[in-house]
Amino acid sequence: MKKPELLVTPTCMNDIELLADAGATAIIIGEQRYGLRLAGEFGREDVKASITIAHNKGMKVYIAMNALFHNDKVEELSDYVKFVSEAGADAIVFGDPAVLMAAREVAPNMKLHWNTETTATNWFTCNYWGSKGAKRAVLAREINMDAIVEIAENAEVEVEVQVHGMTCMFQSKRALIGNYFEYQGKMMEVENRRAKKEMFLFDPERDNKYPIFEDENGTHIMSPNDMCIIDDIEEMIDSGITSFKIDGILKSKEYLVQVTSKWREAIDLCVDDRDAYEDKKESLLEEIESIQPKNRELDSGFFYKETVY
């Protein structure tokens, strides 16, 4: 039985070796000009250096180009795709067909991962994008375990599933919060993943805080809890899921390393010794719960429709 890739989103270059030592086998990086909701900002020199570091550690590197592009950026895409290819990245993550067209033109051998965040909800659609050149489909976060397993069993492309971290509830291409402050005659510094300056929407009825930030791609409102399915991965592994993703947005380096280590242990046990995994999985979940931020509980996301928003 093949072990799924353990894909993690580092916050900076200094994370990469630590995550590799913790058990990650792939990372996704990029810059907000082209990628959505990244855990850290990686300019071109950072991308090149990160690829070298990761490859020396036996890790794959995927570059995020999954933003939605307007006409003003279309002309840039070929140049960035060419740069990514020459830098030695293992794949580009895309959602907009403009990226696929640019890759066909300047880097036809570049591996492409289709990720639209919300519309990868059935295996017909996954296979459609496979016929267009995508080698992997990143499944929507809002589908349940039965649907995920069915897609994996019928997809003709690789399948990636987020298994840990916060998810995006809402995105607008507009800087909604910044525009509101400006309307009030106030100035607001746009904050993007600065740990000490986070903004929240607060729901007093449910006592929930929804992280919110703005970047070049607009306004993003995130889930109040973190999903974690570490205690129930047997079906996904048996169905042949290619990649398990830990999303590290708005998380510290220390947290990411510890969580990656727990997931490495869970995957190895589940594949190598299923009985040992069954004995250990509850304690693995408890260990992650012990390092969770106080205002962010764990739930199973939409795997069993536990999350409601």
MARBA-452639 format. One line per field, with one value per residue (C-alpha): x, y, z; residue number from 1; residue in three letters. Coordinates in pm, 1 decimal. Example, Ala and Ser with C-alpha at 12.3 -4.5 7.8 and 13.67 -1.06 7.14 Angstrom:
MARBA-452639
x = 1230.0 | 1367.0
y = -450.0 | -106.0
z = 780.0 | 714.0
n = 1 | 2
res = ALA | SER
end
This chain:
MARBA-452639
x = 0.0 | 141.9 | 172.4 | 9.5 | 232.1 | 236.5 | 207.0 | 268.4 | 265.0 | 577.3 | 571.2 | 927.5 | 1243.6 | 1365.9 | 1069.2 | 1158.0 | 1432.8 | 1242.2 | 929.3 | 1131.4 | 1283.4 | 932.4 | 817.4 | 676.4 | 737.9 | 618.4 | 561.2 | 355.8 | 491.7 | 452.7 | 368.7 | 31.8 | 40.7 | -28.1 | -133.8 | -424.3 | -397.9 | -35.1 | 120.2 | 415.5 | 539.0 | 808.6 | 958.6 | 1152.5 | 1486.5 | 1311.0 | 1146.2 | 1477.6 | 1648.8 | 1352.6 | 1352.8 | 1721.5 | 1669.5 | 1363.9 | 1512.0 | 1823.4 | 1585.2 | 1400.0 | 1087.0 | 878.9 | 797.4 | 470.7 | 421.5 | 84.8 | -69.0 | -427.2 | -551.6 | -818.2 | -654.8 | -786.4 | -660.8 | -390.2 | -201.6 | -250.6 | 58.8 | 271.3 | 171.7 | 395.8 | 700.4 | 625.6 | 549.1 | 878.7 | 1062.6 | 900.8 | 990.7 | 1352.0 | 1380.7 | 1302.3 | 963.2 | 782.9 | 437.8 | 224.9 | -105.7 | -364.1 | -732.4 | -758.9 | -733.2 | -510.8 | -229.7 | -283.8 | -264.0 | 55.0 | 211.3 | 126.8 | 307.8 | 626.8 | 657.5 | 462.6 | 629.7 | 539.9 | 314.3 | -13.4 | -238.3 | -594.0 | -721.4 | -1027.3 | -1093.2 | -1467.5 | -1565.1 | -1371.7 | -1671.8 | -1699.9 | -1471.7 | -1611.6 | -1488.5 | -1151.9 | -1109.8 | -1219.1 | -932.9 | -708.9 | -794.8 | -688.4 | -347.2 | -385.6 | -214.1 | -380.9 | -713.1 | -730.4 | -1071.5 | -1310.8 | -1314.6 | -1695.4 | -1747.7 | -1788.2 | -1581.9 | -1801.3 | -1773.8 | -1396.9 | -1348.7 | -1572.5 | -1379.8 | -1044.5 | -1163.6 | -1279.4 | -1042.9 | -787.8 | -569.1 | -397.0 | -621.7 | -523.4 | -728.3 | -681.3 | -674.7 | -566.1 | -592.4 | -834.5 | -1045.0 | -1172.1 | -1540.5 | -1557.3 | -1342.9 | -1409.3 | -1176.8 | -1251.3 | -1069.8 | -1394.8 | -1257.1 | -1010.7 | -1280.6 | -1511.3 | -1244.4 | -1168.9 | -1540.5 | -1531.6 | -1238.4 | -995.1 | -675.1 | -627.4 | -301.7 | -366.7 | -254.2 | -152.3 | -63.5 | 100.4 | 55.3 | 22.4 | -219.7 | -490.0 | -842.7 | -1151.0 | -1523.1 | -1674.4 | -1998.4 | -2106.1 | -2394.2 | -2161.3 | -1852.6 | -1667.2 | -1386.4 | -1345.6 | -996.4 | -1005.5 | -725.4 | -673.3 | -402.9 | -360.6 | -632.3 | -896.2 | -1068.7 | -1061.4 | -1274.6 | -1158.7 | -1323.6 | -1345.1 | -1208.8 | -929.1 | -1018.5 | -827.6 | -906.2 | -593.3 | -802.7 | -992.3 | -767.7 | -802.6 | -1063.7 | -876.7 | -550.1 | -720.7 | -889.7 | -553.9 | -557.4 | -229.9 | -171.1 | -272.5 | -238.5 | -174.4 | -264.3 | -41.3 | -199.3 | -195.5 | 1.8 | 343.8 | 647.2 | 652.1 | 290.7 | 341.4 | 643.7 | 466.6 | 152.0 | 354.9 | 533.8 | 201.6 | 67.0 | 385.2 | 338.5 | -30.4 | 32.4 | 321.7 | 126.7 | -187.3 | 1.5 | 262.0 | 68.7 | -306.7 | -367.0 | -105.4 | -270.8 | -608.8 | -451.6 | -269.6 | -502.7 | -702.7 | -389.2 | -250.0 | -563.7 | -531.8 | -168.1 | -267.7 | -553.4 | -300.0 | -109.1 | -413.4 | -455.2 | -711.8 | -957.6 | -940.1 | -1100.6 | -1057.9 | -1340.4 | -1372.7 | -1466.0 | -1710.5 | -1591.8 | -1897.6 | -2074.9 | -1971.5 | -1875.4 | -2166.3 | -2119.8
y = 0.0 | 338.8 | 612.0 | 941.6 | 1242.7 | 1473.6 | 1825.7 | 2125.1 | 2502.2 | 2662.3 | 3016.9 | 3095.0 | 2931.1 | 2852.9 | 2618.5 | 2386.2 | 2174.0 | 2154.2 | 2033.1 | 1780.4 | 1645.1 | 1627.5 | 1408.9 | 1635.3 | 1508.1 | 1812.1 | 2185.5 | 2448.0 | 2802.7 | 3117.2 | 3484.2 | 3643.8 | 3805.3 | 3463.5 | 3233.6 | 3227.8 | 3225.6 | 3126.6 | 3061.2 | 3281.6 | 3509.5 | 3365.9 | 3597.5 | 3463.8 | 3437.6 | 3267.7 | 3022.7 | 2925.6 | 2883.2 | 2690.3 | 2446.1 | 2374.9 | 2322.0 | 2102.2 | 1888.1 | 1829.2 | 1692.7 | 1474.6 | 1693.1 | 1808.1 | 2176.2 | 2304.1 | 2667.3 | 2832.5 | 3007.7 | 2942.3 | 3300.9 | 3426.9 | 3656.2 | 3968.9 | 4102.5 | 4313.8 | 4004.7 | 3768.5 | 3895.7 | 3812.9 | 3450.0 | 3306.1 | 3475.3 | 3344.4 | 2992.7 | 2994.4 | 3109.7 | 2836.2 | 2571.7 | 2684.7 | 2702.2 | 2329.0 | 2324.3 | 1990.3 | 2129.4 | 2440.8 | 2462.3 | 2643.0 | 2725.1 | 2969.3 | 2814.2 | 3108.6 | 2939.9 | 2614.8 | 2798.1 | 2976.3 | 2646.9 | 2483.5 | 2764.9 | 2803.7 | 2490.7 | 2202.5 | 1943.6 | 2119.9 | 1913.2 | 2089.8 | 2047.9 | 2172.3 | 2359.7 | 2583.0 | 2557.8 | 2483.6 | 2314.6 | 1986.7 | 1795.1 | 1492.2 | 1259.1 | 1351.6 | 1707.5 | 1587.3 | 1368.2 | 1652.6 | 1868.6 | 1564.6 | 1546.6 | 1911.7 | 1846.0 | 1845.0 | 1558.2 | 1618.2 | 1745.0 | 1922.7 | 1839.1 | 2095.8 | 2124.8 | 2104.8 | 1742.0 | 1448.3 | 1134.5 | 909.7 | 1148.5 | 1182.3 | 806.1 | 764.3 | 1032.7 | 873.4 | 532.9 | 667.9 | 953.7 | 912.4 | 1179.9 | 1215.3 | 1334.2 | 1577.0 | 1634.0 | 1887.1 | 1699.6 | 1967.7 | 2342.0 | 2626.5 | 2662.5 | 2963.3 | 3044.4 | 3347.3 | 3536.9 | 3860.2 | 4009.0 | 4343.8 | 4483.4 | 4496.0 | 4586.0 | 4839.0 | 5000.2 | 5027.0 | 5195.2 | 5433.9 | 5513.5 | 5609.4 | 5839.6 | 5609.7 | 5444.4 | 5071.6 | 4890.9 | 4579.0 | 4287.2 | 3959.3 | 3682.2 | 3906.5 | 3707.9 | 4003.2 | 4204.0 | 3959.0 | 4079.6 | 3879.0 | 3874.3 | 3792.2 | 3596.6 | 3642.6 | 3394.8 | 3106.1 | 3262.4 | 3215.7 | 3424.0 | 3417.0 | 3524.4 | 3779.1 | 3927.5 | 4116.3 | 4075.5 | 4138.9 | 3883.4 | 4058.8 | 3975.2 | 3630.7 | 3515.2 | 3188.1 | 2913.8 | 2952.6 | 2601.7 | 2390.9 | 2066.9 | 1757.4 | 1407.8 | 1236.5 | 974.8 | 857.7 | 823.5 | 451.4 | 484.0 | 761.4 | 570.0 | 250.8 | 440.9 | 563.2 | 933.8 | 1074.7 | 1365.2 | 1479.9 | 1854.3 | 2044.3 | 2409.2 | 2629.1 | 2966.1 | 3186.6 | 2922.3 | 2942.9 | 2750.4 | 2557.9 | 2450.9 | 2336.5 | 2125.9 | 1951.6 | 1884.5 | 1753.9 | 1512.7 | 1377.5 | 1332.5 | 1155.6 | 909.2 | 858.4 | 789.7 | 552.4 | 355.9 | 337.9 | 195.3 | -18.4 | -143.3 | -82.3 | -229.6 | -0.2 | 296.0 | 198.6 | 185.8 | 518.1 | 740.9 | 881.6 | 980.7 | 1145.8 | 1358.9 | 1445.5 | 1546.7 | 1787.4 | 1922.2 | 1999.8 | 2241.8 | 2404.9 | 2781.3 | 2840.4 | 3011.3 | 2742.5 | 2408.8 | 2104.7 | 1948.8 | 1713.0 | 1987.1 | 1869.5 | 1508.9 | 1431.0 | 1768.4 | 1866.6 | 2216.5 | 2452.6 | 2802.2
z = 0.0 | -100.9 | 158.6 | 66.9 | 27.5 | 331.4 | 188.8 | 415.9 | 365.3 | 521.5 | 654.2 | 537.3 | 403.1 | 754.9 | 800.1 | 515.7 | 670.3 | 997.1 | 819.7 | 620.4 | 941.5 | 1091.0 | 800.9 | 530.4 | 178.6 | -19.1 | 26.5 | -153.3 | -173.6 | -381.7 | -368.9 | -316.3 | -659.5 | -809.9 | -524.2 | -280.6 | 98.1 | 134.7 | 474.5 | 378.8 | 101.8 | -124.9 | -388.4 | -684.9 | -504.9 | -212.6 | -451.9 | -609.2 | -273.4 | -131.1 | -421.8 | -363.2 | 10.4 | -36.8 | -313.7 | -103.4 | 160.0 | -89.9 | -85.9 | -380.6 | -430.3 | -575.6 | -673.6 | -614.0 | -915.1 | -810.5 | -798.3 | -1040.0 | -1292.1 | -1458.8 | -1790.2 | -1628.1 | -1507.0 | -1799.5 | -1979.0 | -1672.4 | -1645.2 | -1915.7 | -1768.0 | -1419.2 | -1543.4 | -1734.4 | -1423.6 | -1211.1 | -1466.8 | -1496.0 | -1117.7 | -1103.1 | -933.5 | -938.2 | -1022.0 | -1053.6 | -868.2 | -1082.9 | -1089.4 | -1379.0 | -1729.5 | -1823.4 | -1629.5 | -1815.8 | -2148.7 | -2042.8 | -1933.7 | -2265.3 | -2440.6 | -2236.3 | -2018.1 | -2177.1 | -1952.1 | -1627.0 | -1405.5 | -1322.6 | -1018.0 | -1066.8 | -760.4 | -776.4 | -400.3 | -438.5 | -766.1 | -745.7 | -615.6 | -848.3 | -1037.8 | -1380.5 | -1333.0 | -1205.0 | -1511.6 | -1740.6 | -1617.2 | -1643.4 | -2013.3 | -2041.4 | -1890.5 | -1512.2 | -1331.6 | -994.5 | -861.4 | -526.7 | -384.2 | -241.4 | 136.9 | 152.7 | 47.9 | 283.0 | 336.2 | 120.1 | -174.8 | -129.9 | -132.2 | -438.0 | -626.3 | -537.7 | -655.8 | -993.7 | -1070.8 | -1347.2 | -1189.6 | -854.5 | -571.3 | -295.1 | 21.3 | 300.0 | 629.0 | 875.5 | 927.7 | 873.5 | 561.3 | 371.1 | 425.0 | 199.7 | -47.5 | -231.8 | -489.8 | -326.5 | -22.1 | 173.7 | 515.6 | 379.5 | 166.4 | 468.7 | 678.3 | 393.3 | 364.5 | 731.1 | 665.5 | 846.6 | 734.3 | 777.6 | 724.6 | 519.7 | 730.6 | 573.9 | 818.3 | 1080.4 | 1398.3 | 1633.1 | 1420.5 | 1322.1 | 1251.8 | 1346.9 | 1294.6 | 1631.4 | 1670.5 | 2034.6 | 2005.2 | 1921.6 | 2080.7 | 1752.2 | 1607.9 | 1230.5 | 1119.0 | 839.0 | 633.7 | 312.1 | 50.3 | -318.4 | -394.3 | -183.4 | 144.1 | 304.1 | 597.2 | 749.9 | 953.4 | 1333.3 | 1393.4 | 1247.2 | 1076.6 | 1183.0 | 1065.0 | 1200.5 | 1383.6 | 1074.2 | 769.1 | 693.1 | 417.9 | 239.9 | 243.0 | 125.4 | -158.8 | -287.8 | -200.9 | -336.0 | -101.2 | 247.8 | 295.4 | 618.1 | 566.2 | 779.8 | 715.5 | 1027.8 | 1219.0 | 1384.2 | 1270.5 | 1598.1 | 1561.2 | 1202.2 | 1287.2 | 1576.1 | 1372.3 | 1079.0 | 1310.8 | 1442.8 | 1091.5 | 983.5 | 1266.8 | 1183.5 | 813.0 | 880.1 | 1139.2 | 926.8 | 630.6 | 808.1 | 1111.4 | 1101.4 | 1446.2 | 1597.5 | 1428.6 | 1573.7 | 1918.5 | 1881.4 | 1678.2 | 1969.7 | 2155.8 | 1841.7 | 1824.1 | 2191.7 | 2143.0 | 1866.8 | 2078.4 | 2352.1 | 2125.1 | 1966.4 | 2015.4 | 2288.3 | 2053.6 | 1780.6 | 1854.1 | 1632.0 | 1434.4 | 1138.9 | 893.1 | 629.4 | 634.9 | 846.7 | 809.4 | 1160.7 | 1052.8 | 995.3 | 851.5
n = 1 | 2 | 3 | 4 | 5 | 6 | 7 | 8 | 9 | 10 | 11 | 12 | 13 | 14 | 15 | 16 | 17 | 18 | 19 | 20 | 21 | 22 | 23 | 24 | 25 | 26 | 27 | 28 | 29 | 30 | 31 | 32 | 33 | 34 | 35 | 36 | 37 | 38 | 39 | 40 | 41 | 42 | 43 | 44 | 45 | 46 | 47 | 48 | 49 | 50 | 51 | 52 | 53 | 54 | 55 | 56 | 57 | 58 | 59 | 60 | 61 | 62 | 63 | 64 | 65 | 66 | 67 | 68 | 69 | 70 | 71 | 72 | 73 | 74 | 75 | 76 | 77 | 78 | 79 | 80 | 81 | 82 | 83 | 84 | 85 | 86 | 87 | 88 | 89 | 90 | 91 | 92 | 93 | 94 | 95 | 96 | 97 | 98 | 99 | 100 | 101 | 102 | 103 | 104 | 105 | 106 | 107 | 108 | 109 | 110 | 111 | 112 | 113 | 114 | 115 | 116 | 117 | 118 | 119 | 120 | 121 | 122 | 123 | 124 | 125 | 126 | 127 | 128 | 129 | 130 | 131 | 132 | 133 | 134 | 135 | 136 | 137 | 138 | 139 | 140 | 141 | 142 | 143 | 144 | 145 | 146 | 147 | 148 | 149 | 150 | 151 | 152 | 153 | 154 | 155 | 156 | 157 | 158 | 159 | 160 | 161 | 162 | 163 | 164 | 165 | 166 | 167 | 168 | 169 | 170 | 171 | 172 | 173 | 174 | 175 | 176 | 177 | 178 | 179 | 180 | 181 | 182 | 183 | 184 | 185 | 186 | 187 | 188 | 189 | 190 | 191 | 192 | 193 | 194 | 195 | 196 | 197 | 198 | 199 | 200 | 201 | 202 | 203 | 204 | 205 | 206 | 207 | 208 | 209 | 210 | 211 | 212 | 213 | 214 | 215 | 216 | 217 | 218 | 219 | 220 | 221 | 222 | 223 | 224 | 225 | 226 | 227 | 228 | 229 | 230 | 231 | 232 | 233 | 234 | 235 | 236 | 237 | 238 | 239 | 240 | 241 | 242 | 243 | 244 | 245 | 246 | 247 | 248 | 249 | 250 | 251 | 252 | 253 | 254 | 255 | 256 | 257 | 258 | 259 | 260 | 261 | 262 | 263 | 264 | 265 | 266 | 267 | 268 | 269 | 270 | 271 | 272 | 273 | 274 | 275 | 276 | 277 | 278 | 279 | 280 | 281 | 282 | 283 | 284 | 285 | 286 | 287 | 288 | 289 | 290 | 291 | 292 | 293 | 294 | 295 | 296 | 297 | 298 | 299 | 300 | 301 | 302 | 303 | 304 | 305 | 306 | 307 | 308 | 309
res = MET | LYS | LYS | PRO | GLU | LEU | LEU | VAL | THR | PRO | THR | CYS | MET | ASN | ASP | ILE | GLU | LEU | LEU | ALA | ASP | ALA | GLY | ALA | THR | ALA | ILE | ILE | ILE | GLY | GLU | GLN | ARG | TYR | GLY | LEU | ARG | LEU | ALA | GLY | GLU | PHE | GLY | ARG | GLU | ASP | VAL | LYS | ALA | SER | ILE | THR | ILE | ALA | HIS | ASN | LYS | GLY | MET | LYS | VAL | TYR | ILE | ALA | MET | ASN | ALA | LEU | PHE | HIS | ASN | ASP | LYS | VAL | GLU | GLU | LEU | SER | ASP | TYR | VAL | LYS | PHE | VAL | SER | GLU | ALA | GLY | ALA | ASP | ALA | ILE | VAL | PHE | GLY | ASP | PRO | ALA | VAL | LEU | MET | ALA | ALA | ARG | GLU | VAL | ALA | PRO | ASN | MET | LYS | LEU | HIS | TRP | ASN | THR | GLU | THR | THR | ALA | THR | ASN | TRP | PHE | THR | CYS | ASN | TYR | TRP | GLY | SER | LYS | GLY | ALA | LYS | ARG | ALA | VAL | LEU | ALA | ARG | GLU | ILE | ASN | MET | ASP | ALA | ILE | VAL | GLU | ILE | ALA | GLU | ASN | ALA | GLU | VAL | GLU | VAL | GLU | VAL | GLN | VAL | HIS | GLY | MET | THR | CYS | MET | PHE | GLN | SER | LYS | ARG | ALA | LEU | ILE | GLY | ASN | TYR | PHE | GLU | TYR | GLN | GLY | LYS | MET | MET | GLU | VAL | GLU | ASN | ARG | ARG | ALA | LYS | LYS | GLU | MET | PHE | LEU | PHE | ASP | PRO | GLU | ARG | ASP | ASN | LYS | TYR | PRO | ILE | PHE | GLU | ASP | GLU | ASN | GLY | THR | HIS | ILE | MET | SER | PRO | ASN | ASP | MET | CYS | ILE | ILE | ASP | ASP | ILE | GLU | GLU | MET | ILE | ASP | SER | GLY | ILE | THR | SER | PHE | LYS | ILE | ASP | GLY | ILE | LEU | LYS | SER | LYS | GLU | TYR | LEU | VAL | GLN | VAL | THR | SER | LYS | TRP | ARG | GLU | ALA | ILE | ASP | LEU | CYS | VAL | ASP | ASP | ARG | ASP | ALA | TYR | GLU | ASP | LYS | LYS | GLU | SER | LEU | LEU | GLU | GLU | ILE | GLU | SER | ILE | GLN | PRO | LYS | ASN | ARG | GLU | LEU | ASP | SER | GLY | PHE | PHE | TYR | LYS | GLU | THR | VAL | TYR
end
